[in-house]
Structure formats: structure tokens, C-alpha cells
Amino acid sequence: MITDRYVNWRLEKNPDKYLSIRADLTSARMGITTHRYLCYSVLVSLVMGLLMGLFGYLASSLLFIPEVSLQIYNVYNVQIPLSDSPGLTKTGLGIAGFLLFFLTGLFLSYTIAMKFPKIQKNARATKINLTLHNVVSYMYAMRRGNAQLLDIFRSISENADIYGEVALEFRQVVRDADYFGYDLISAVRNLSITTPSTKFKDFLEDLLSVINSGGNISSYLESRVRLYHDEARFEQKQFLSFLQLVAEGYVTLFVAGPLFLIIIMVVMGLVGKSAVIQLTAITYALLPIGALIFILFVDLISLKDEKVERYYRIIELKEFSGVSVVKREGEEDYFRQLQKYDRTRNIIDFLKNPLEWFTTDPNRSFLVSVPLALIYALSIYLLTPQYPDPELTYSIIDDHLIIAILIILVPYGVLNELWRKKVRGIESGMPDFLDRLAGINRVGMTLAGAIGVLVRANLGIISYEIRRIKRDMDWGASIQDALVRFEKRIHTATIARTVTLITKASEMSGDIGEVLNIASSDARMNETLKRERTGEMFIYTMIIYLAFFVFVFVVAVLDANFLSVLETLNTGGTGGLGGASFTQASAMPIDTFRRLLYHTCIIQAFFSGLIAGQMGEGSIKAGVKHAAIMLIIGLIIFNIFI
């Protein structure tokens, strides 16, 4: 193909130019050669350039060049082409627009394609840095159980659902050692060269130094565990300082700024109707788009755990495959009853405790709330008469649309908060639980026996889960299976890593007191970081609430003391205004302005609530309850007090 020949020519002409792209592709683990990636980049750039050129041709054909007047003295007698110039045709404009947009689209697409591997590389580096301290804790725990380094790397690579990108990195070591004939030192050195994370690279190079010098690997890993714990706290402090600056920027740009513009738009409404269009653009375009961009920006810079996905396999045991099974007559009814029970068990469990079924997965609330909201909104639309004045129809329907939105948001916000409260209680009790397990294990009791002792202890919310773990073991499950089921019920990154650490260590040795201490220290550090973030950002959550109240207060004052006065003058006569002033004021669409101000507050309430949860608790889901609260406040203020 032409693209293959072109790429080969570029690579042969200047191969050093593309060495960085090759390194980025390798570090990003994109699984594609430099030649093939360049071919795809050229093809995509050409397609995007043609699409942009077609858009430019169509836009230029419809372009209207207005007459302009230079305010600077035209010394050189420069002639500006006008739309009616004889030498300027629509075809010429179309060709010029096509070339301009084609070259622009081609350049931008190719530039983005060349930068994309580096973007992916940096994204992987961030994910590696976030989970590295957990991986080092896992390595230290296994090393304390006298596991060899290659076995440790293999175990981590098998838990990619827990340890994310670091596990994928260690798969390179296992692959090189198992299939390509590399020794362990060479395989680790190759990984240190290709890994995208500088922090991980330093860890591997120091590990190689310890191995080559015959040092104590356990002591090295222990020192790194403590070092990374301290670095995690320092990184969070830096992030919180930056997040505080971002929160102040949000209040300035998306609360005070729109409020200032709204005041200007209302005043401009006295002298013309263009202010309605501008206020409409602010309400329905500027505020939502700006808030969405801000939410995406905060999500991009946030330090957050990766989503944990654990996969399960069903193994059919064939230990007694040679033993014949005697089929007895008259047992078909029992099997049918058992199948019927299996089909109805989930329904019975739901009827016994429907709240628990919704709480364990708040997304299930949408199965009920969304149809109810749609039915409510449709019934309001059908029952509302068509008034001659559309503003009256809008004022009736929009309140009920907000109620329909609340029907969706309130159940989800409540259920999500109940679930988060339960998870917070369990995670806050994990350090104490692990400390007690370690103490009991040190005196010689097994892990299963230690859990049996802790059943009688009062450890808060986690005590209920301990009893469930003990019940699983009483019914014949191993301690590893019982802990995995516990992790499956809670399904958080912290619990998943703790359970993986304990189960792997218990498979290697019964004396895991030191491992439990490591897990306890790791869990306690995570809890400390969460408390510090909550404490630091709580004040900014309150600032967002106060900014929203100020926003609503100013809008309410404009509505009550300005628009209402103009409406009274419009219906009561010239009064205190006279001549042209009253004519212009009476032409101002009061009802339209009032509706736009109301919708501005509602949109501001929704997005401010989401951002409050995202910055204060690190999750947009946590912001749903704040959004519901602010929507209720706005609905009450505008329908009762104004």
C-alpha cells in the first residue's frame, strides 16, 4: 500500500526520530509495532483531514463576509475582499475552506496520534504508582513466608484483578523467565528498562542491587513498605492542596462568575431583548458544559483506586469418576422440588429483606425509580392543559419535572449513603480486627481458630461479617474460601487486597502473625488517608453549599425586588416611570427572565451537588445526595418563599 511505502521511507530516512515513539509503545504495552502504528496514524489522519475538509467546504460555501471599516488610516491602501467582490466566488471560498480545514485536521490528527502512546504511558505510570505500596506489602508478606522472588512475581501476575498495572508489569518478568530463557536478574533488568513508572524503575534497580550484593531482601522490602507509606501521605497532601485551589477556582468561575453575568443580563433586559438569548445561553449551555468539564478535570487529577474485578471459576471435581451412580426410582419429585426451591430462593430472600437487596447495589434502585419518574412526568404532561401563554405551561411542568428527577435521585442517594456507611464501618474496623488476629496467631492458634475466638468480640459493624465468615467455615468452607466470599460481599479495593494478602500467606504458612501486622498497617494507613482527605475537604464542601445559598439569595432578591417591581409597573400604569423608559421596561419579558433565573438555580444545584461529593468524598456517586438536597432547597425557595 501507499501508506506502507511512505512509512518505510520515513523510517529509513530518519529512524532515530521514531525511537521515542517505539519506547512509548513498549512502555504503554499497546502490543503493536512502530511501523504498524505509524501506518494506522497516517490513515486515520487522512480520513480526519478529509472529513474536516468536507466540513470546511460546506461551511465556506455558506460563509457571509460582512462589510468592514478600518479604524486605522490605510497607508498602504489594502483592499479587504467583500462578499460581493467579482473575483471572490462561492467555489473559490469552498476550495480555500477545504484546503484550510483539511490541512488543519491532518496536522492535528497526526500530532495527537504521535502523542497518544506517551499519554497512555503516563496513565499507566500513574496507576502503577498508586498501587505500588500495596504490591510491596504483598511481596514482603510472601517473602516472610520464605517464597522465592519468581514465585512472588508469578503470584502477583495472577492477581491482576487486584493489583492492576503492576501485576501486568510482573507478567513480563514471568514471561521472560518461563518462555524466553532469561534468568531472574536479566528479566527484572529488562522490566526496569521498559516500565513507564520512574518510581517502579527505582524500586526494581534497588532490588537488583540487593540481589547482586547478597543482601537481605526481606529487610529491603520492609524499608520500602515504610517509605511508600510516608510517600503516599505526602502525595495526598500535595493533591489536597491542589484540590483546594481547584475548589476555590470553581466557586469563582462557576458560581460568582455566572452570578455576575446574570445581574448584567437582567439589567440589559431593560434596554433590549438580546439579553434573553444571552441568559438562555448561560443557563442551558455555559453552566452545564462548564460544570461537566470541571467534573472531568477533577476526575482526571484525582488519586483513586482502580475498580476491582474478581473472576471466579467453577471446577467440576472428578475424583470418583470411576464409581457408578445407582439410579433409584421415585426420587424425581425430590429433584423437581430442589430445582423449584433454587428458582424461588432469590425471590424469597428479596421479599424477606428488600432493603438489603437494594442497598448492596444502589444501581438497582433505578429499576423502580426510573419507571416511576417517567410515569409521573408523562401523567403531568397529559393532564396539564395547553394554556395560550407558553410561559404558564412551562412554569407548571418544570416543577413536576424536578420532582420526577428527585424521584430518581433521592432513593439512589439514600441507598448509596447507607452502603458507603456500612463499607466505612467495615474498613475502619479492619485494622483492629487484623491486630487481634495477629496477636491470637502469635500464641500458636490457627487463623480459623483465631476467627472463632473473635466471633465473641465487639468490633462494630465488622463483627457481623466475622460471624458470617465463621458460619461459612462451620458449613465446611476453608478459611480461604470464607474470606474470598467476604471480599465478594463487600467488593472494595481495600478489602480485596487485604483478603488476597491473608489468603496467600495462610496457604504458605500457619504462622502469619507478621503478615497480619503488615495488612493491619496497610489498612490503617488507608484509613488515615481517607480521614485526612475528609477533614481537609469538608470545609470546601461547606463552601460550595454556602456559595449555592448566596447564588439562590441573589437570584431571589433580583426576582422579588426587581422583576416583581417591573411587573407591577407594567400592569399598573406608568407610575413612577415615564416616556421611553417605561416603554422599554414594559417590553422586558418578565416571566421569561423569572423562568430562566429559576432554571439557573436548579442547574446550579444539581452540578454543585455532584462536585461537592466528588471533591469532598472522592466520588460523583456520593454527590448525588448533595445534588438532591440542593434541588429540594431550590424547589422549596422558589415555590414557597418567592
C-alpha positions in Angstrom: 0.0 0.0 0.0 1.0 3.6 -0.4 0.9 4.2 3.4 3.3 1.3 3.9 5.8 2.7 1.4 5.5 6.1 2.8 6.1 4.8 6.4 9.1 2.7 5.3 10.6 5.7 3.5 10.2 7.8 6.7 11.7 5.1 8.9 14.7 4.6 6.6 15.2 8.3 6.2 15.3 9.2 9.9 15.0 6.1 12.2 16.2 8.0 15.3 13.2 10.3 15.1 10.8 7.4 16.0 12.8 5.8 18.8 10.8 7.7 21.4 7.5 6.5 19.9 8.8 2.9 19.9 9.8 3.3 23.6 6.4 4.8 24.4 4.6 2.0 22.6 6.5 -0.6 24.6 6.0 1.1 27.9 2.3 1.6 27.2 2.0 -2.2 26.4 0.0 -1.4 23.4 1.0 -4.6 21.6 1.7 -3.0 18.2 4.9 -2.4 16.2 6.1 1.1 15.4 5.7 0.5 11.6 2.1 -0.7 12.0 1.2 2.2 14.4 2.6 4.8 12.0 0.5 3.3 9.2 -2.7 3.5 11.3 -1.8 7.0 12.3 -1.3 8.2 8.7 -4.6 6.5 7.6 -6.6 8.0 10.5 -5.1 11.4 9.9 -6.0 11.3 6.2 -9.6 10.3 7.0 -10.0 13.0 9.6 -8.4 15.6 7.3 -10.9 14.7 4.5 -13.8 14.9 7.0 -12.6 18.3 8.2 -12.0 19.4 4.7 -15.6 18.5 3.7 -16.9 20.4 6.7 -14.7 23.4 5.7 -16.0 23.3 2.1 -19.7 23.3 3.3 -19.1 26.0 5.9 -17.2 28.2 3.4 -19.9 27.9 0.8 -22.4 29.4 3.3 -19.9 32.0 4.6 -21.0 35.6 4.5 -18.3 38.2 4.7 -19.7 41.4 6.1 -18.6 44.9 5.1 -16.0 46.2 7.5 -14.5 49.6 8.0 -10.9 50.0 9.2 -10.5 52.5 12.0 -6.7 52.8 11.3 -5.5 55.0 8.5 -5.0 52.8 5.4 -1.5 53.9 4.4 -0.8 51.0 2.0 -4.3 51.1 0.5 -5.0 47.5 1.5 -8.2 46.2 -0.2 -10.3 43.8 2.0 -12.3 41.3 0.0 -16.0 41.7 0.4 -18.8 39.2 -0.2 -19.8 40.9 -3.4 -16.3 41.2 -4.9 -16.2 39.9 -8.5 -13.1 37.8 -8.0 -14.5 36.0 -4.9 -16.9 33.2 -5.8 -18.5 30.6 -3.6 -16.5 27.9 -5.3 -13.3 29.7 -4.5 -14.3 30.1 -0.9 -15.2 26.4 -0.8 -11.8 25.3 -2.1 -10.0 27.6 0.2 -12.0 26.4 3.2 -11.5 22.7 2.1 -7.7 23.2 2.0 -7.5 25.1 5.2 -9.6 22.6 7.2 -8.0 19.6 5.5 -4.5 20.7 6.5 -5.6 21.6 10.0 -7.4 18.3 10.5 -4.5 16.4 9.1 -2.0 18.2 11.3 -4.0 17.9 14.5 -4.9 14.2 14.0 -1.3 13.2 13.2 0.0 15.2 16.2 -2.5 13.6 18.6 -1.6 10.2 17.2 2.1 10.8 17.8 1.3 11.9 21.4 -1.2 9.2 22.2 1.4 6.5 23.2 3.0 8.9 25.6 -0.4 9.8 27.1 -1.1 6.1 27.6 2.4 5.6 29.1 1.8 8.4 31.6 -1.6 7.0 32.5 -0.1 3.6 33.2 2.7 5.2 35.3 0.1 6.9 37.5 -1.8 3.6 38.0 1.5 1.8 38.9 2.4 4.5 41.4 -1.0 4.3 43.1 -0.8 0.5 43.8 2.9 0.1 44.3 2.9 0.3 48.1 0.2 -2.4 48.2 2.3 -4.7 45.9 5.4 -4.2 48.0 3.4 -5.1 51.1 2.3 -8.3 49.4 5.9 -9.1 48.3 7.1 -8.6 51.9 4.4 -10.8 53.3 5.3 -13.6 50.8 9.0 -13.2 51.4 8.4 -13.6 55.1 6.9 -16.9 54.3 10.2 -17.9 52.5 8.8 -17.6 49.0 11.2 -17.2 46.1 11.2 -14.0 44.1 10.0 -15.6 40.9 7.1 -17.3 42.8 6.2 -13.9 44.3 6.2 -12.3 40.8 4.1 -15.1 39.4 1.6 -14.8 42.3 1.3 -11.1 41.7 0.8 -11.5 38.0 -2.0 -14.0 38.7 -3.8 -11.3 40.7 -4.1 -8.6 38.0 -7.7 -8.0 39.1 -6.4 -6.8 42.5 -3.1 -5.2 41.7 -3.8 -3.8 38.3 -0.9 -2.5 36.2 1.9 -3.6 38.5 0.7 -7.2 38.0 0.8 -6.7 34.3 4.3 -5.4 34.6 5.4 -8.5 36.5 3.9 -10.7 33.8 6.8 -9.5 31.6 9.3 -11.0 34.1 7.4 -14.3 34.3 7.1 -14.5 30.5 10.8 -13.8 30.0 11.9 -16.3 32.6 9.4 -19.1 31.6 9.5 -18.8 27.8 12.5 -16.8 26.6 15.2 -18.4 28.8 16.2 -15.3 30.8 17.4 -15.6 34.3 15.6 -13.7 37.0 18.1 -10.8 37.2 18.1 -10.3 33.4 14.3 -10.4 33.3 14.0 -7.8 36.1 16.5 -5.6 34.4 14.5 -5.7 31.2 11.4 -4.7 33.1 13.2 -1.8 34.7 14.2 -0.5 31.2 10.7 -0.7 29.7 8.4 0.2 32.7 6.7 3.6 32.4 6.9 4.5 36.1 10.1 6.1 37.4 9.1 5.1 40.9 8.8 1.5 40.0 12.0 1.6 38.0 13.9 2.8 41.1 12.4 0.1 43.1 13.5 -2.6 40.6 17.0 -1.2 40.3 17.5 -1.1 44.0 16.1 -4.7 44.3 18.7 -5.8 41.7 21.4 -4.2 43.7 20.3 -6.1 46.8 20.2 -9.4 44.9 23.6 -8.9 43.3 25.2 -7.9 46.6 23.6 -10.9 48.5 21.7 -8.6 50.9 18.6 -9.3 52.9 15.6 -8.9 50.5 13.1 -9.0 53.4 14.7 -6.1 55.1 14.8 -4.2 51.8 11.1 -4.8 51.2 10.3 -3.8 54.8 12.1 -0.5 54.4 10.3 0.1 51.1 6.9 -0.5 52.7 7.5 2.2 55.3 9.0 4.6 52.7 6.0 4.2 50.4 3.6 4.7 53.2 5.2 8.0 54.0 5.3 9.0 50.3 1.6 8.1 50.0 0.7 10.6 52.7 3.0 13.3 51.2 1.4 12.8 47.7 -2.1 13.1 49.2 -1.1 16.3 51.0 0.1 17.7 47.7 -3.1 16.6 45.9 -5.3 18.1 48.6 -3.5 21.4 48.4 -4.1 21.5 44.6 -7.7 20.3 45.1 -8.3 23.2 47.5 -7.1 25.6 44.8 -9.4 23.9 42.3 -12.4 24.3 44.6 -11.7 28.0 45.0 -11.5 28.3 41.3 -14.8 26.5 40.9 -16.5 28.9 43.3 -15.0 31.9 41.4 -15.6 30.8 37.8 -18.9 28.8 38.0 -20.7 30.5 40.9 -19.6 34.1 41.2 -18.9 34.5 37.5 -22.3 33.3 36.3 -24.0 35.3 39.1 -22.2 38.5 37.9 -23.3 37.8 34.3 -26.9 37.1 35.4 -27.1 40.5 37.1 -25.7 42.2 33.9 -28.2 40.3 31.7 -31.2 41.3 33.9 -30.1 45.0 33.7 -29.6 44.7 29.9 -33.1 43.3 29.6 -34.4 46.9 30.3 -32.9 48.1 27.0 -33.4 45.2 24.7 -34.5 41.6 24.2 -31.0 40.3 23.3 -30.4 39.7 27.0 -32.9 36.9 26.9 -30.9 35.0 24.3 -27.7 35.6 26.2 -29.2 34.5 29.6 -30.6 31.4 27.9 -27.1 30.5 26.6 -25.6 31.0 30.1 -28.4 28.8 31.7 -28.6 25.9 29.3 -25.1 25.9 27.8 -22.4 27.7 29.8 -23.3 26.3 33.2 -23.8 22.6 32.3 -20.8 22.4 29.9 -18.5 24.3 32.3 -19.6 22.0 35.2 -19.0 18.9 33.1 -15.6 20.0 32.0 -14.8 20.7 35.7 -16.0 17.3 36.8 -13.9 15.6 34.1 -10.9 17.6 35.1 -11.2 16.7 38.8 -11.7 13.1 37.9 -8.6 13.2 35.8 -6.3 14.6 38.5 -7.9 12.6 41.4 -6.0 9.9 43.3 -8.4 6.9 43.2 -8.3 3.2 43.4 -8.9 1.1 40.3 -12.1 -0.8 40.2 -11.6 -4.3 41.5 -12.9 -7.1 39.3 -12.6 -10.7 40.6 -13.3 -13.6 38.3 -14.5 -17.0 39.6 -14.2 -20.4 38.2 -16.4 -23.4 38.8 -14.3 -26.6 39.0 -16.1 -29.9 38.5 -14.3 -32.5 40.6 -13.8 -35.9 39.1 -12.1 -37.7 42.0 -14.7 -40.5 41.9 -15.4 -40.6 38.2 -15.0 -44.4 38.2 -17.6 -45.1 40.8 -21.0 -45.9 39.3 -24.1 -44.0 40.5 -27.1 -46.1 41.3 -30.3 -44.6 39.9 -33.2 -45.1 42.2 -36.8 -44.9 41.3 -39.2 -42.4 42.9 -36.7 -39.6 43.5 -37.7 -37.4 40.6 -40.2 -35.5 42.8 -37.3 -34.6 45.2 -35.2 -33.2 42.4 -38.1 -31.2 41.0 -38.7 -29.7 44.4 -35.0 -28.8 44.8 -35.0 -27.1 41.4 -38.2 -25.2 42.3 -36.6 -24.1 45.5 -33.5 -22.8 43.7 -35.7 -20.8 41.3 -37.7 -19.2 44.1 -34.9 -18.7 46.7 -33.8 -15.3 45.3 -37.4 -14.1 45.3 -37.9 -15.3 48.9 -34.7 -13.6 50.0 -35.8 -10.4 48.3 -39.2 -10.5 50.0 -37.7 -11.1 53.4 -35.4 -8.0 53.2 -35.9 -5.9 50.1 -33.9 -3.0 51.5 -30.8 -5.1 51.7 -31.2 -6.2 48.1 -31.2 -2.5 47.0 -28.5 -1.4 49.5 -25.9 -3.9 48.3 -26.2 -2.4 44.8 -27.8 1.1 44.8 -28.0 1.0 41.0 -30.9 -1.5 41.4 -33.0 1.5 42.6 -33.1 2.7 39.0 -35.2 -0.4 38.1 -38.0 1.1 40.2 -37.4 4.9 40.3 -36.8 5.5 36.6 -40.2 3.9 35.5 -42.0 5.8 38.3 -40.4 9.1 37.3 -41.3 8.5 33.6 -44.9 7.6 34.5 -45.1 10.7 36.8 -43.7 13.0 34.1 -45.9 11.6 31.4 -49.0 11.9 33.5 -48.3 15.5 34.3 -47.7 16.3 30.7 -51.0 14.7 29.7 -53.1 16.2 32.5 -51.7 19.8 32.1 -54.0 21.9 29.9 -52.5 23.8 27.0 -52.6 27.4 28.0 -52.4 30.3 25.5 -49.3 31.6 27.3 -46.5 29.1 26.9 -44.7 30.6 30.0 -47.6 29.5 32.2 -47.3 25.9 30.8 -43.6 25.9 31.4 -44.0 27.2 35.0 -46.3 24.3 35.7 -44.4 21.5 34.0 -40.9 22.4 35.1 -41.7 22.0 38.9 -43.0 18.5 38.2 -40.0 17.6 36.1 -37.8 18.5 39.0 -39.9 16.3 41.3 -39.5 13.5 38.7 -35.7 13.9 38.8 -35.9 13.8 42.6 -37.8 10.5 42.4 -34.7 9.1 40.7 -32.0 10.9 42.8 -33.3 10.5 46.3 -33.6 6.7 46.5 -30.2 6.3 44.9 -28.6 8.9 47.2 -30.0 7.3 50.3 -29.2 3.8 49.4 -25.7 4.7 48.2 -25.1 6.6 51.5 -26.3 3.5 53.5 -23.9 1.3 51.6 -21.0 3.7 52.0 -21.7 3.9 55.7 -21.6 0.2 56.0 -18.3 -0.1 54.0 -16.7 2.7 56.0 -17.6 0.9 59.2 -16.1 -2.3 58.0 -13.0 -0.7 56.6 -12.5 1.3 59.8 -12.7 -1.9 61.9 -10.3 -3.8 59.7 -7.0 -2.6 61.4 -8.3 -3.6 64.9 -9.6 -6.9 63.6 -6.2 -7.7 61.9 -4.3 -6.6 65.0 -6.3 -9.0 67.2 -5.9 -11.8 64.6 -2.1 -11.3 64.7 -2.0 -11.4 68.5 -4.0 -14.6 68.7 -2.0 -16.2 65.9 1.3 -15.5 67.7 0.3 -17.6 70.7 0.0 -20.6 68.4 -3.6 -20.6 67.3 -4.5 -21.1 63.7 -6.2 -18.4 61.6 -9.5 -20.3 61.6 -9.3 -20.7 65.4 -8.5 -17.0 65.8 -11.6 -16.0 63.9 -13.6 -18.4 66.1 -12.3 -16.5 69.1 -13.1 -13.1 67.6 -16.7 -14.0 67.0 -17.4 -13.1 70.6 -15.6 -9.8 70.4 -17.4 -6.5 69.8 -15.7 -4.8 66.8 -18.6 -2.8 65.5 -20.1 -3.4 62.1 -17.4 -5.9 61.1 -18.5 -8.3 63.8 -21.5 -9.3 61.7 -19.2 -10.2 58.8 -16.9 -12.1 61.2 -19.8 -14.2 62.3 -20.7 -14.9 58.6 -17.1 -16.0 58.0 -17.3 -18.3 61.0 -20.6 -19.7 59.8 -19.1 -20.4 56.3 -16.3 -22.4 58.0 -18.8 -24.3 60.2 -20.6 -25.4 57.0 -17.4 -26.8 55.6 -15.7 -24.0 53.7 -12.0 -23.4 54.1 -10.7 -20.3 55.7 -9.5 -19.0 52.2 -12.9 -19.6 50.6 -14.7 -17.9 53.5 -12.5 -14.8 53.3 -13.0 -14.6 49.5 -16.8 -14.7 50.0 -16.4 -11.9 52.5 -14.5 -9.9 49.9 -17.1 -10.6 47.3 -19.9 -9.3 49.5 -18.1 -6.0 50.3 -16.3 -5.7 46.9 -13.9 -2.8 47.6 -10.2 -2.4 46.7 -9.0 -2.2 50.3 -10.8 -5.4 51.4 -9.8 -7.2 48.2 -6.1 -6.5 48.8 -6.3 -7.4 52.4 -8.0 -10.7 51.7 -5.6 -11.6 48.9 -2.7 -10.9 51.2 -4.0 -13.0 54.1 -5.2 -16.0 51.9 -1.9 -16.3 50.1 0.1 -16.1 53.3 -2.1 -18.6 55.0 -1.6 -21.1 52.1 2.2 -20.9 52.7 2.4 -21.0 56.5 0.2 -21.2 59.5 2.4 -18.6 61.4 1.2 -15.4 59.7 1.3 -13.0 62.6 3.8 -10.7 60.9 1.8 -10.8 57.7 -1.3 -9.8 59.6 0.6 -6.9 61.2 1.6 -5.8 57.6 -2.0 -6.0 56.5 -3.1 -4.1 59.6 -0.5 -1.3 59.0 -1.6 -1.0 55.3 -5.3 -0.9 56.3 -4.6 1.7 59.0 -2.7 3.9 56.5 -5.6 3.8 54.1 -8.0 4.8 56.8 -5.7 7.6 57.9 -5.5 9.0 54.4 -9.3 8.8 54.0 -9.9 10.7 57.3 -7.3 13.3 56.4 -9.0 13.9 53.0 -12.5 14.0 54.5 -11.3 16.5 57.2 -9.4 18.7 54.7 -12.2 18.8 52.1 -15.1 19.1 54.5 -14.7 22.9 54.7 -14.8 23.2 50.9 -17.9 21.1 50.7 -19.5 23.6 53.1 -18.1 26.5 50.9 -19.9 25.0 47.9 -23.1 24.9 50.0 -22.6 28.5 51.1 -21.9 29.6 47.5 -25.1 27.9 46.4 -27.1 29.7 49.1 -25.6 33.0 48.1 -26.4 32.3 44.5 -30.0 31.5 45.3 -30.3 34.5 47.6 -29.1 36.9 45.0 -31.4 35.4 42.4 -34.3 35.6 44.8 -33.6 39.3 45.5 -33.5 40.0 41.8 -36.8 38.2 41.4 -38.6 39.7 44.4 -37.2 43.3 44.5 -36.5 44.0 40.8 -38.6 41.8 38.4 -41.6 42.0 40.6 -41.5 45.8 40.7 -41.2 46.0 37.0 -44.1 43.6 36.6 -46.2 45.8 38.9 -45.4 48.9 36.9 -46.2 47.0 33.7 -49.7 46.1 35.0 -50.4 49.3 37.0 -49.6 52.1 34.5 -46.7 54.5 34.1 -46.5 55.3 37.8 -43.0 56.5 38.7 -41.6 55.8 35.2 -42.4 57.9 32.2 -41.9 58.2 28.5 -39.5 55.9 26.7 -38.1 54.4 30.0 -41.4 52.8 30.8 -41.9 51.7 27.3 -38.6 49.8 27.3 -39.2 48.4 30.8 -42.6 47.2 29.9 -41.3 45.4 26.8 -39.0 43.3 29.1 -40.2 39.6 29.2 -40.6 39.4 33.0 -41.9 35.8 33.0 -39.2 34.6 30.7 -36.5 36.1 32.9 -38.1 34.6 36.0 -38.2 31.2 34.5 -34.5 31.4 33.3 -33.4 32.5 36.8 -35.3 29.6 38.3 -33.7 27.1 35.9 -30.3 28.6 36.5 -30.6 27.9 40.2 -31.8 24.3 39.6 -29.0 23.6 37.2 -26.5 25.1 39.6 -27.9 23.0 42.4 -27.5 19.7 40.5 -24.0 20.2 39.4 -22.8 21.9 42.6 -24.0 18.8 44.5 -22.1 16.4 42.2 -19.0 18.5 42.5 -19.3 18.7 46.3 -19.4 14.9 46.6 -16.6 14.5 44.1 -14.2 16.8 45.9 -15.3 16.1 49.5 -15.7 12.3 49.3 -13.9 11.4 46.1 -16.9 10.1 44.3 -19.6 11.5 42.0 -21.9 8.9 43.4 -21.5 10.5 46.8 -22.5 13.8 45.3 -26.0 12.5 44.3 -27.3 13.1 47.8 -25.9 16.7 47.8 -27.5 17.3 44.5 -30.8 16.0 45.8 -30.6 18.3 48.9 -29.8 21.4 46.8 -32.6 20.6 44.3 -35.1 20.3 47.2 -33.9 23.6 48.7 -34.2 25.4 45.4 -37.6 23.9 44.7 -38.9 25.0 48.1 -37.5 28.5 48.0 -38.9 29.3 44.5 -42.3 27.8 45.1 -43.0 28.9 48.7 -41.0 32.0 49.6 -40.9 33.7 46.1 
